Amino acid sequence: MAQMEIRPERTEEAGLLQVRVYRDRKAMGFAAAASAGAGIREAIAAKGEARVVFAAAPSQNELYEGLAREEGIDWGKVTAFHMDEYIGLPASAPQRFGNYLTERLFRAVKPGRVELIDSSGDIRRECERYAAMLAEAPIDIVCLGIGENGHIAFNDPPVADFEDPLLVKAVELDLACRQQQVNDGCFPELAAVPTHAVTLTIPALMSGAKLYCSVPGSHKRQAVMDTLRGPVATACPASILRTHPSAVLFTDQDAYGLDG
């Protein structure tokens, strides 16, 4: 059985995007976990497996805490991907997103298949390898966040392409994106943050049958506002979520702007 339902403080629609606002980030994360868990169970029931893409960021901590507690998920039938990885960090670096997901989720739930991006060698070849695995079958679930500059995965405004012909590519990180990694406490200073990364493209993310987007904190307020109220444009890559037929934005009062 799933956990008890956590009711949002507010709901709305922005285009096709369902928006649910919660009192705090823990309620937000656990509500997102309940929905994502239900989506994974439904995919396994319908197809015998679930192919899931996971984001790696502090904003996802509560989601993964809740998802690890979700009951009734046959994790042995889950193929897990992640959506981006730094270039240039040693394999053991705690900031590597594969390591974050292993520590925060995979070690606890033990998916049947975990496919991590290997950014240590030939980057072009790795992009092609990872894209081929993503294309083996449809993606059922994408768990993602939104960056302070509106990015989804590492599709920052300067490199975001809603019609990207690739599924995976190497990108140069925007300065605002790199500064966010310092603000989040992941790196001690800007100079320590890698300048390049491998990322799933926007079409790859949008190919997921269901998208669950978790965005807490007052530092994300402008990004949430631009996502929901601004034009659908690469100036705020996350604005494309308003065109997805089955996407939910989970946020808290701090990020949405409710005083409460």
Secondary structure as GFF3:
##gff-version 3
##sequence-region A 1 260
A	DSSP	beta_strand	10	14	.	.	.	ID=ss1
A	DSSP	beta_strand	17	22	.	.	.	ID=ss2
A	DSSP	alpha_helix	25	47	.	.	.	ID=ss3
A	DSSP	beta_strand	50	54	.	.	.	ID=ss4
A	DSSP	three_ten_helix	58	60	.	.	.	ID=ss5
A	DSSP	alpha_helix	61	69	.	.	.	ID=ss6
A	DSSP	three_ten_helix	75	77	.	.	.	ID=ss7
A	DSSP	beta_strand	78	82	.	.	.	ID=ss8
A	DSSP	beta_strand	84	86	.	.	.	ID=ss9
A	DSSP	alpha_helix	97	101	.	.	.	ID=ss10
A	DSSP	pi_helix	102	106	.	.	.	ID=ss11
A	DSSP	alpha_helix	107	109	.	.	.	ID=ss12
A	DSSP	beta_strand	113	115	.	.	.	ID=ss13
A	DSSP	alpha_helix	123	134	.	.	.	ID=ss14
A	DSSP	beta_strand	141	144	.	.	.	ID=ss15
A	DSSP	beta_strand	168	172	.	.	.	ID=ss16
A	DSSP	alpha_helix	175	183	.	.	.	ID=ss17
A	DSSP	three_ten_helix	190	192	.	.	.	ID=ss18
A	DSSP	beta_strand	196	200	.	.	.	ID=ss19
A	DSSP	alpha_helix	202	206	.	.	.	ID=ss20
A	DSSP	beta_strand	210	215	.	.	.	ID=ss21
A	DSSP	three_ten_helix	218	220	.	.	.	ID=ss22
A	DSSP	alpha_helix	221	229	.	.	.	ID=ss23
A	DSSP	three_ten_helix	237	243	.	.	.	ID=ss24
A	DSSP	beta_strand	247	252	.	.	.	ID=ss25
A	DSSP	alpha_helix	253	256	.	.	.	ID=ss26
###
